[in-house]
Amino acid sequence: MITIKSPEEIEKMKKGGALLSKTLTKLMSACRAGVKADELDALAIKEIEQAGGRPSFLHYQISDYDPPYPSAVCVSINDEVVHGLALPDKKIKDGDLVSLDIGMWHEGLATDMAATVCVGNVSPEARDLSGHTKEALKKGLSVIKEGAWVHEIGQAIEIYLKPHNYAIIKDLCGHGVGHAVHEDPQIPNYHERRHKPIKLKAGMCLAIEPMITLGDWRIKQKDDGWTYVTADGSLAAHWEVTVVVTKSGFEFITPWPEV
């Protein structure tokens, strides 16, 4: 069910989102060669708790049949698209492309954001992939306003990326957020006619998150039950912000990280 947040809820989410953005900024600065993923996870938990929040990903379950997610931050490296586990044996190396995805409960409401970090001497192709993924996110945001359609977001992302010959992950998408970590509507990063037409309304809070790869769009899940990787082993990038729909456009719930 799609929920419209009240002005009071939106202000609470903006407060929490600003704190989450500061946490992600610190994680991005700490994401260097030689750092272990569990060290980033410990930093995320510390920063979120000091901000008066609670990690929304830690112990999260999509359903009762799924294993609880063991980390506060998703650390996805190179061909890992999303949900990479922050394990102690996962060490970041020079040249890695690292996606950091983090969520927080604050004053009873959830926010969500992600960024891709180019660690050290990354290839020009990897750096361009991250940059174009972020730019595609901006194009998706540019069409948001009351009365627009959900599919226009994915359409704008797809139109921007088409000349660059990247592939858009089709099995993962953006979503509503606030009362739960994942809410309706689902927001694909591409457009097909089969997608149900949904009109945007002021007060809808949305997590927009293009996930883009240098190769094919197909993905597979690792044996850990969480991590999604590109099926062909190609590099992937992921950027995400939470916004609220307004009558004339949108406002950021989670500002861009200051890096």
C-alpha positions in Angstrom: 0.0 0.0 0.0 1.3 3.5 -0.9 1.3 5.8 2.1 1.3 9.6 2.1 3.4 11.1 4.9 2.1 13.9 7.0 4.0 17.2 7.2 5.1 16.2 10.7 6.4 12.9 9.5 8.2 14.5 6.6 10.0 16.9 8.9 11.1 13.9 11.1 12.3 12.0 8.1 14.3 15.1 6.9 16.0 15.3 10.3 16.8 11.6 10.2 17.9 11.8 6.6 20.3 14.6 7.3 21.9 12.5 10.0 22.1 9.5 7.7 23.8 11.5 5.0 26.4 12.6 7.5 27.0 8.9 8.4 27.3 7.9 4.8 29.8 10.8 4.2 32.0 9.4 7.1 31.7 5.9 5.7 32.8 7.1 2.2 35.8 8.8 3.7 36.7 5.7 5.6 36.4 3.4 2.6 40.0 3.1 1.6 42.4 0.3 0.5 43.2 -2.1 3.4 40.0 -1.4 5.3 37.8 -4.4 6.2 34.1 -4.3 5.5 33.3 -5.1 9.2 35.2 -2.0 10.2 32.9 0.1 8.1 30.0 -1.8 9.6 31.2 -1.0 13.2 31.6 2.7 12.2 28.1 2.8 10.7 26.5 1.3 13.9 28.5 3.8 16.1 27.5 6.8 14.0 23.8 5.8 13.7 23.5 5.1 17.4 25.2 8.3 18.4 22.7 10.1 16.2 19.9 8.6 18.2 18.9 6.2 15.5 18.8 2.5 14.9 20.2 0.6 11.8 17.3 -0.4 9.7 19.2 -3.1 7.7 20.7 -5.0 10.7 18.6 -8.2 11.2 16.2 -7.1 8.4 14.2 -9.9 6.8 12.3 -9.7 3.6 10.2 -12.6 4.8 10.1 -15.0 7.7 11.9 -17.6 5.4 14.9 -15.4 4.7 18.0 -15.2 6.9 18.3 -12.0 8.9 20.6 -9.5 7.3 23.8 -9.5 9.5 25.1 -6.0 8.8 24.1 -2.3 9.3 25.7 -1.3 6.0 25.7 -3.2 2.7 29.3 -3.2 1.3 29.1 -4.4 -2.3 32.4 -4.6 -4.2 33.0 -4.6 -8.0 30.6 -7.2 -9.4 28.5 -7.2 -6.3 25.4 -5.1 -7.1 23.6 -4.8 -3.8 23.3 -6.4 -0.3 27.0 -7.3 0.0 27.7 -8.5 3.5 30.1 -6.5 5.7 32.3 -9.5 6.7 35.7 -9.4 8.4 37.4 -11.3 5.6 36.2 -8.8 3.0 39.1 -6.3 2.5 38.9 -3.3 0.3 41.7 -3.1 -2.3 43.1 -0.3 -4.4 41.1 0.0 -7.6 37.9 -1.4 -6.1 34.5 0.0 -6.9 32.6 -0.1 -3.6 28.8 0.5 -3.1 27.8 1.5 0.4 24.1 1.2 1.1 22.7 2.2 4.5 19.4 2.8 6.2 18.3 4.1 9.6 15.2 4.3 11.8 15.0 7.7 13.5 11.9 8.8 15.5 10.0 5.8 14.2 10.6 6.5 10.5 13.0 4.9 8.0 15.4 6.6 5.5 17.7 4.9 2.9 20.6 6.0 0.7 23.6 4.6 -1.1 26.7 5.8 -2.9 29.5 4.2 -4.9 33.2 4.9 -3.9 36.1 4.8 -6.3 38.9 3.4 -4.2 42.4 4.7 -5.2 43.5 4.0 -8.8 40.2 2.7 -10.4 40.0 2.2 -14.1 38.5 5.1 -16.2 35.6 2.7 -17.1 34.8 2.1 -13.4 35.0 5.9 -12.6 32.7 6.7 -15.5 30.2 4.0 -14.5 29.8 5.5 -11.1 29.6 9.0 -12.4 27.0 8.2 -15.0 25.0 6.2 -12.5 24.8 9.2 -10.2 23.9 11.5 -13.1 21.2 9.0 -14.1 19.8 9.3 -10.6 19.7 13.1 -11.0 17.8 12.7 -14.3 15.3 10.4 -12.6 14.8 12.9 -9.8 14.2 15.8 -12.3 10.8 14.4 -13.4 9.4 14.0 -10.0 6.4 16.2 -9.0 2.8 15.7 -8.1 0.9 14.4 -11.1 3.8 12.8 -12.8 3.9 9.1 -13.2 6.2 6.6 -11.5 7.3 5.1 -14.9 8.6 8.5 -16.0 11.4 8.2 -13.4 12.7 5.0 -14.9 12.1 6.4 -18.4 14.3 9.4 -17.7 17.1 7.2 -16.2 16.9 4.9 -19.2 17.0 7.7 -21.8 20.1 9.2 -20.1 22.0 5.9 -20.0 21.2 4.6 -23.5 24.0 6.4 -25.4 26.5 5.1 -22.8 25.8 1.4 -23.5 25.4 0.5 -19.9 22.9 -2.1 -18.7 20.2 -1.3 -16.1 19.6 -4.1 -13.6 15.9 -5.1 -14.2 15.3 -7.4 -11.2 16.0 -4.7 -8.6 14.3 -1.3 -8.2 13.6 1.7 -6.0 10.7 1.9 -3.6 8.6 3.8 -1.2 10.1 4.3 2.3 9.2 5.7 5.7 6.8 3.6 7.8 8.8 0.5 6.6 12.2 -0.1 5.0 10.5 -1.1 1.7 7.0 0.2 0.8 5.0 0.6 -2.4 5.4 1.7 -5.0 8.1 -0.2 -6.7 10.1 2.1 -8.9 11.9 0.4 -11.8 14.9 2.1 -13.4 13.6 1.5 -16.9 10.2 1.6 -18.5 8.1 -1.1 -20.1 4.4 -0.9 -21.0 3.6 -3.7 -18.6 4.5 -1.6 -15.6 1.4 -0.5 -13.7 0.7 3.2 -14.2 1.0 5.0 -10.8 0.6 8.7 -10.4 2.8 10.6 -7.9 1.2 12.5 -5.1 2.6 15.1 -2.7 3.8 13.5 0.5 5.0 10.2 -1.1 8.5 9.4 0.1 10.6 7.5 -2.4 14.0 5.9 -2.5 15.3 6.3 -6.1 18.3 4.0 -6.8 19.6 3.1 -10.2 21.8 0.0 -10.3 23.9 -0.1 -13.4 26.5 -2.4 -14.9 29.2 -2.4 -17.6 28.0 -5.7 -18.9 24.7 -7.6 -19.0 21.6 -6.7 -16.8 21.2 -10.2 -15.4 22.1 -11.0 -11.8 22.4 -14.0 -9.5 22.3 -14.4 -5.8 25.3 -15.8 -3.9 25.1 -18.7 -1.5 24.9 -16.3 1.5 21.3 -15.7 0.6 21.7 -11.9 0.3 24.4 -10.7 -2.1 23.4 -10.1 -5.7 26.2 -10.1 -8.3 26.2 -9.5 -12.0 25.8 -12.9 -13.8 28.6 -12.1 -16.2 31.0 -10.7 -13.5 30.9 -7.2 -14.9 31.3 -4.1 -12.6 28.3 -2.5 -11.1 27.5 0.9 -9.5 24.7 2.0 -7.3 23.5 5.5 -6.1 20.4 6.2 -4.0 18.7 9.1 -2.2 15.3 9.4 -0.5 13.1 12.3 -1.5 9.6 13.5 -0.9 7.2 14.4 -3.7 5.9 18.0 -3.6 3.3 19.8 -5.8 6.0 21.4 -7.9 8.8 18.9 -7.7 10.6 17.2 -4.8 12.7 17.8 -1.7 15.6 15.8 -0.4 15.0 13.6 2.6 18.6 12.4 2.5 20.9 15.1 1.1 23.8 14.1 -1.2 26.8 13.0 0.9 29.4 15.7 1.2 32.4 14.0 -0.3 
